[in-house]
């Protein structure tokens, strides 16, 4: 499984007005970890994957739109 960085960036822009700190809090990850992942692809492991899946479930979104299997 792989998290689609572009889709996550779009989700952050629509749900949190592009604010890394706010979106990271909602995902339950460190803002610097989220920033590195979105901008360079580094650190997109299990923590980001599970956080995105949980966020989607809690907000009624289909996680398959953001994660490719």
Secondary structure, 3 states (H helix, E strand, C coil): CEECHHHHHHHHHHHHCCCHHHHHHHHCCCHHHHHHHHHHCCCCCHHHHHHHHHHHHHCCCCHHHCEEC
